[in-house]
Amino acid sequence: MPPQPETKKDTRPPFNPNQSPKQRFTSVAKWIGDHRAMVDSEAFSRAIDAALLQYQQEATSNITDGNGAGSAGLRIRGAIEFVRVLKNLSETPAAPTIRPDDNLRH
């Protein structure tokens, strides 16, 4: 019998219920790299732009009054915020730096 190839195990850290979903996602370096490559691809940019335009068309196609317009605007705003979160999921904010001359002079 030929030797079986080794299977790579997922190097996922143990589940921590106190972490946010973003913290759990960024705890695996491979996921970060794969996500950045996906978001930076031309195919993703084209697809997300077309999807947003299609969603905007569908959200605004049956507007009959002011409440419908407000509702459509909020739905579109939510979709745009979702895309922003999706694109920035693998980014971590820089730690604030403390400047030595940042205190007020009394």
Number of C-alpha atoms within 10 A of each C-alpha: 3 4 5 6 6 6 6 6 6 8 10 13 9 7 8 9 8 8 11 9 11 14 14 16 17 17 16 14 13 14 14 16 12 11 20 16 12 14 17 11 11 10 10 13 13 10 11 13 12 12 13 15 13 11 15 17 13 12 18 16 10 11 14 9 8 9 10 14 15 12 14 20 15 13 16 19 12 12 16 13 12 12 14 11 13 12 15 15 18 21 13 10 7 6 6 6 6 8 7 6 7 7 8 5 5 3
